[in-house]
Amino acid sequence: MTGSDVAGAAPEVDESSVIRRMIWRLVPVVFVCYVFAYLDRVNISFAALTMNADLEITATAYGWIAGIFFIGYFLFAVPANVVLAKVGARIWLSSLTVAFGVIGLLCAFVQDQMTLAVLRFLLGAAEAGVFPGIIVFLTLWFPARHRAKVLTAFIIAAPVSAALGGPLAGAILQLHDALGVAGWRWLFLVEGAPTVLLGLAMFGLLASGPRTARWLSAAERRWLVTELETEAQAVEGTAGSMSTWRALIHPRVMVLCVAQTCVVVAFYGFALWLPQLLARLTESTTAIGMLSALPFVLAVPTMILVARSSDRTGERSKHVAACYVLVAVGLLIAAVSGTSWWALVGLCLVAMGNFGAQPSFFALPSIFLTGARVAAAVAIISSVSNLGGFLGPYMIGALKDVTGGFTVPLLVLACLGLVGTVTILATARWSRPNAATDTPTASSGDREGSTR
């Protein structure tokens, strides 16, 4: 059933007005939720500027502590989806937001490395259900033809959060010794407390689904429920020759896993060490906070421009490969520049390449898979590649302890970026321009299905 069909059956419903109200009522809440989730994920990188010395954390130990977040994320991603299906997206999202806010707060009180590592693991476990929960929540509300503009906000949320988080962290660290509390402890306190309050507020701000939305009229609720149920029936009726389980081990899916994992290792090796990389350029924590925002500010327009170009041409692999090249070149520049300000140029290229690749990359599985098989493919790619978030920070810390600097670690990450580039170019032979069926919109819808 199309939007016009429904409108014909219920002429009193103005579809554009309903969708607009839904966006303003629902999207800001879950957007802020994801921004806080990303802040709590990466604020340890700023805390490390002084925390490492206070807790006697070596570079290797810091890389392990920062990266263990992703082990928790990997292990609990599937269980989180199971629980979400049982209790509902609204309750689950609100509960998880309170949980990762409390865990973030507890980081302010740690006295040793092991406690911090345990909390980072638990933080990853709590956040494992946040992004899938948001996607499921939106699929409960928005018909497929409206999801692209809504879901784009969550792809952009990560760089926006990182851009805001740097200057914020730099300002909070200036509270050092206020009331006798170290600046890095203030960072966890100030960013954790609002997260808990947001989670509590979400219980009242979010409705479980259109059927309980009192701010929609009865006719609008009927139209929306009918539209969503019709779409769900169409998806359920989609048949395919390949089982979902076989899609998980499809050779092309494995190729995509390798490519994405290489770049995730490189990106998180960069992201969770960014403040310490910038500390080579300036000793001011305020300046470090401001400078750390620049790569992510530049990543937002890069993401939009690359996605538009890929959508217009229908070509995916070469767009992703070009972005992966930016990651590798950026890391190479940062490695050879040392304490030169050219290093900042390189770091900007890393963020621009990583985020610029994502919309086109996640459109690739829909070229050779359909329906639930695309969802399964995206789920396994995301889960496996997120392990790179553990390996990247740990590897750069271990290599820094051995070599005494960042040059060798950054060169290794640059090589991984090149491996990812070569791997993704291997997909070009089966990546055919087909803008009608292979679009970021379709990919987004499939990603939503992976969390049901």
C-alpha positions in Angstrom: 0.0 0.0 0.0 1.5 3.4 -1.0 1.1 6.7 0.8 -1.3 7.9 -1.9 -3.4 4.8 -1.5 -3.7 5.3 2.2 -4.4 9.0 1.8 -7.2 8.1 -0.6 -8.7 5.8 2.0 -8.3 8.4 4.7 -8.4 11.9 3.1 -8.5 13.6 6.5 -4.8 12.6 7.1 -2.1 15.0 5.9 0.9 12.6 5.6 3.6 15.3 5.4 2.2 17.0 8.5 2.1 13.7 10.5 5.7 12.8 9.5 6.9 16.3 10.3 5.3 16.1 13.8 6.8 12.7 14.4 10.3 13.9 13.4 10.2 16.8 15.8 8.6 14.8 18.6 10.8 11.7 18.4 14.1 12.3 16.6 15.6 14.9 18.8 15.3 12.7 21.9 17.0 9.6 20.4 19.5 11.8 18.6 20.6 13.3 21.9 20.7 9.8 23.4 23.1 8.6 20.7 25.2 11.7 21.1 25.6 11.0 24.8 26.4 7.4 24.1 29.2 8.4 21.8 30.5 10.9 24.3 30.6 8.3 27.0 32.4 6.0 24.6 35.3 8.3 23.7 35.7 10.6 26.7 38.3 8.3 28.2 40.6 9.5 25.4 40.6 13.0 27.0 40.6 11.7 30.6 43.8 9.9 29.7 45.7 13.2 29.4 46.0 13.3 33.2 44.3 10.0 34.3 47.1 7.8 33.0 49.7 9.4 35.3 47.4 9.4 38.3 46.6 5.7 37.9 50.0 4.8 36.6 48.6 3.4 33.3 51.1 2.6 30.6 50.4 3.1 26.9 49.8 -0.6 26.4 47.5 -0.8 29.4 45.6 2.3 28.3 45.1 0.8 24.8 43.7 -2.4 26.4 41.4 -0.5 28.8 40.1 1.8 26.0 39.6 -1.1 23.6 37.9 -3.6 25.9 34.7 -1.5 25.5 34.4 -3.2 22.1 34.7 -6.7 23.5 31.6 -6.0 25.7 29.9 -4.5 22.6 30.6 -7.6 20.5 29.5 -10.1 23.1 26.3 -8.4 24.1 25.0 -7.1 20.7 22.9 -10.2 20.0 21.5 -10.6 23.5 20.6 -7.0 23.6 18.5 -7.5 20.5 16.8 -10.5 22.0 15.8 -8.5 25.1 14.7 -5.5 23.0 12.2 -7.8 21.2 10.7 -8.9 24.5 10.5 -5.6 26.4 10.1 -3.1 23.6 12.3 -0.4 22.2 11.0 2.5 24.4 11.7 0.7 27.7 14.9 -0.8 26.5 16.3 2.4 25.2 15.5 4.3 28.3 16.9 1.6 30.6 20.2 1.4 28.6 20.6 5.1 28.6 20.3 5.2 32.4 22.7 2.2 32.6 25.5 3.6 30.5 25.1 6.9 32.3 25.5 5.3 35.7 28.6 3.3 34.5 30.1 6.5 33.1 29.6 8.2 36.5 31.2 5.3 38.3 34.4 5.8 36.2 34.9 9.1 38.1 35.5 7.1 41.3 37.9 4.4 40.1 41.2 4.0 42.0 42.9 1.3 39.9 43.3 0.0 36.4 41.3 -3.2 36.8 38.2 -1.4 38.0 38.4 1.0 35.1 38.8 -1.9 32.7 35.7 -3.7 34.1 33.6 -0.5 33.8 34.7 0.0 30.2 33.7 -3.6 29.4 30.3 -3.0 31.1 29.9 0.3 29.2 30.4 -1.6 25.9 27.8 -4.2 27.0 25.3 -1.4 27.8 25.9 0.5 24.6 25.6 -2.6 22.5 21.8 -2.2 22.4 21.6 1.6 21.9 22.1 2.0 18.2 20.1 -1.1 17.3 17.4 0.0 19.7 17.2 3.4 18.1 16.9 1.8 14.6 14.1 -0.5 15.8 12.3 2.4 17.5 12.3 4.4 14.3 11.1 1.4 12.2 8.1 1.2 14.6 7.2 4.7 13.6 8.3 5.7 10.2 7.3 4.2 6.8 10.2 3.0 4.7 10.0 6.0 2.2 10.7 8.4 5.1 13.4 6.5 6.9 16.4 7.7 4.9 16.2 11.3 6.1 15.7 10.1 9.7 18.4 7.5 9.7 21.0 9.9 8.2 20.9 11.8 11.4 22.3 8.8 13.3 25.2 8.3 10.8 26.0 12.0 11.4 25.5 11.8 15.2 28.9 10.2 15.8 31.0 12.9 14.2 28.7 15.6 15.6 29.2 14.2 19.0 32.9 13.9 18.6 33.1 17.5 17.4 31.1 18.8 20.4 32.9 16.4 22.8 36.4 17.7 22.2 35.9 21.4 23.2 33.5 20.3 26.1 36.1 17.9 27.5 38.8 20.5 27.2 36.7 23.0 29.2 35.8 20.4 31.9 39.4 19.4 32.4 40.0 23.0 33.4 38.1 22.2 36.6 41.2 20.3 37.8 41.5 20.4 41.6 38.1 22.1 42.0 36.7 20.9 45.3 39.9 18.7 45.5 38.7 16.6 42.5 41.0 15.8 39.6 39.9 17.2 36.2 39.6 13.8 34.6 37.2 12.7 37.3 35.1 15.9 36.7 34.9 14.8 33.0 33.2 11.5 33.9 30.9 13.2 36.4 29.8 16.1 34.2 29.1 13.9 31.2 27.6 11.0 33.1 25.1 12.8 35.2 23.1 14.4 32.3 23.0 11.0 30.6 21.3 9.4 33.6 18.7 12.3 33.7 18.1 11.9 29.9 17.5 8.2 30.4 14.9 8.8 33.1 13.2 11.5 31.0 13.0 9.1 28.0 10.6 6.9 29.8 8.0 9.7 29.6 9.2 11.4 26.3 9.0 8.3 24.1 5.8 6.4 23.2 6.0 2.7 22.6 4.5 3.0 19.1 1.9 4.8 17.0 -1.0 3.0 18.8 -0.3 4.8 22.1 0.7 8.2 20.6 -2.0 10.5 22.1 -0.5 13.5 20.2 -1.7 11.9 17.0 -5.4 11.9 16.1 -7.3 8.6 15.9 -7.4 8.9 12.1 -3.7 9.6 11.9 -2.9 6.6 14.2 -5.1 4.3 12.0 -3.3 5.5 8.8 0.2 5.1 10.3 -0.5 1.6 11.8 -2.1 0.4 8.5 0.9 1.8 6.5 3.5 0.1 8.7 1.6 -3.2 8.9 1.3 -3.3 5.1 5.0 -2.8 4.7 5.8 -5.5 7.3 3.6 -8.0 5.4 5.4 -7.2 2.1 8.8 -7.8 3.8 7.6 -11.0 5.3 6.4 -12.2 1.9 9.8 -11.6 0.3 11.3 -15.0 -0.8 14.9 -15.8 -1.5 16.9 -18.9 -2.5 19.6 -18.3 0.2 19.0 -18.9 3.9 19.9 -16.1 6.4 22.5 -18.3 7.9 24.2 -19.0 4.6 24.3 -15.2 4.0 26.4 -14.9 7.1 29.2 -16.9 5.5 28.8 -15.6 2.0 32.3 -15.1 0.4 31.4 -11.5 -0.5 30.2 -10.8 3.0 33.6 -12.1 4.3 35.4 -9.8 1.9 33.4 -6.8 3.3 34.2 -8.0 6.9 37.9 -7.9 6.2 37.8 -4.5 4.5 35.7 -2.8 7.2 37.7 -4.4 10.1 40.9 -3.1 8.7 39.6 0.5 8.6 37.8 0.2 12.0 41.1 -0.9 13.5 42.8 2.2 11.9 40.0 4.6 12.9 39.7 3.7 16.5 43.5 3.5 16.9 43.3 7.1 15.8 40.1 8.2 17.6 40.9 6.9 21.1 44.5 8.3 21.0 43.5 11.6 19.3 44.0 13.9 22.3 47.4 12.3 23.1 48.4 12.7 19.4 47.4 16.4 19.6 49.3 16.8 22.8 52.4 16.6 20.7 51.3 19.9 19.1 50.2 21.8 22.2 50.2 21.4 26.0 46.9 23.3 26.5 44.0 21.0 27.3 41.6 23.6 26.1 43.4 23.8 22.7 43.5 20.1 22.5 39.8 20.0 23.0 39.2 22.5 20.3 41.6 21.0 17.8 40.1 17.5 18.3 36.7 18.8 17.0 38.1 19.8 13.6 38.5 16.3 12.1 34.9 15.5 12.9 33.5 18.8 11.8 35.1 18.2 8.4 33.8 14.6 8.4 30.1 15.7 8.3 30.1 17.5 4.9 32.4 14.8 3.5 29.9 12.2 4.4 27.1 14.0 2.8 29.0 14.8 -0.4 30.3 11.3 -0.9 26.8 9.7 -0.2 25.2 12.0 -2.7 27.8 11.2 -5.4 27.5 7.5 -4.7 23.7 7.7 -4.8 23.7 9.7 -8.0 26.0 7.4 -9.9 24.9 4.1 -8.2 28.5 3.2 -7.8 29.7 2.1 -4.4 33.0 0.3 -4.2 35.1 3.0 -5.8 33.6 5.7 -3.5 34.4 3.5 -0.5 37.9 2.8 -1.7 38.6 6.6 -2.3 37.6 7.2 1.3 39.7 4.4 2.6 42.7 5.9 0.7 42.1 9.1 2.7 42.3 7.1 5.9 45.6 5.6 4.9 47.1 8.8 3.5 46.0 10.7 6.6 47.7 8.2 8.9 50.8 8.3 6.8 51.0 12.1 6.9 50.4 12.1 10.7 53.2 9.5 11.1 55.9 11.3 9.2 54.9 14.8 10.4 55.7 14.2 14.0 55.2 17.4 15.9 54.5 19.5 12.8 51.1 21.0 12.3 50.8 18.9 9.1 50.0 16.0 11.5 46.6 17.8 12.1 45.9 17.7 8.4 46.6 14.0 8.4 44.3 13.4 11.3 41.5 15.4 9.6 41.8 13.2 6.5 41.4 10.0 8.7 38.1 11.1 10.1 36.8 12.4 6.7 37.7 9.1 5.0 36.3 6.9 7.7 32.9 8.6 8.0 32.7 9.4 4.3 32.8 5.7 3.5 30.0 4.5 5.7 26.8 5.2 3.8 28.2 3.8 0.5 29.8 0.8 2.3 26.6 -0.3 3.9 24.8 -0.2 0.6 27.1 -2.9 -0.9 25.4 -6.0 0.7 22.1 -5.0 -1.0 23.8 -5.6 -4.4 24.0 -9.3 -4.0 21.6 -10.1 -1.2 17.9 -9.2 -0.4 15.6 -9.0 2.5 16.6 -10.6 5.7 19.9 -11.8 4.2 21.0 -8.2 3.8 20.1 -7.6 7.5 22.2 -10.7 8.5 25.1 -9.5 6.4 25.2 -6.0 7.9 24.9 -7.4 11.4 27.9 -9.8 11.0 30.0 -7.1 9.3 29.2 -4.6 12.1 29.8 -7.1 14.9 33.1 -8.4 13.5 34.5 -5.0 12.5 33.7 -3.6 16.0 36.3 -5.9 17.4 38.7 -3.7 15.5 37.8 -1.0 18.1 39.6 -3.2 20.7 42.6 -4.1 18.5 43.3 -0.6 17.2 43.8 1.2 20.6 45.6 -1.8 22.1 48.0 -2.2 19.2 48.9 1.5 19.0 49.6 1.5 22.8 51.7 -1.6 22.7 53.8 -0.4 19.7 54.2 3.0 21.4 55.7 1.4 24.5 58.1 -0.7 22.3 59.2 2.1 20.0 58.8 5.1 22.3 56.7 7.2 19.9 53.7 7.3 17.6 55.5 7.0 14.2 55.6 3.2 13.9 52.0 2.7 15.3 50.6 5.2 12.8 52.5 3.6 9.9 51.1 0.2 10.8 47.6 1.7 10.9 48.2 3.3 7.5 49.1 -0.1 6.1 45.9 -1.5 7.4 44.0 1.3 5.6 45.7 0.3 2.4 44.8 -3.3 2.9 41.2 -2.2 3.4 41.4 -0.2 0.2 42.7 -3.1 -1.9 40.2 -5.5 -0.4 37.2 -3.2 -1.1 38.4 -2.7 -4.7 38.1 -6.4 -5.2 34.3 -5.9 -4.8 34.2 -3.6 -7.8 33.7 -6.5 -10.2 30.3 -7.4 -8.7 29.4 -3.8 -7.7 27.2 -2.6 -10.6 25.7 0.9 -10.8 22.0 0.4 -10.2 20.6 3.5 -8.5 17.1 2.2 -8.5 17.8 -0.8 -6.2 21.2 -0.2 -4.7 20.8 2.9 -2.6 21.8 4.1 0.9 18.1 4.2 1.6 17.7 0.5 0.9 20.7 -0.2 3.0 19.4 1.7 5.9 16.1 -0.2 5.8 18.0 -3.4 5.8 20.1 -2.3 8.7 16.9 -1.7 10.6 15.7 -5.2 9.8 19.0 -6.6 11.3 17.9 -5.4 14.7 14.4 -6.8 14.8 
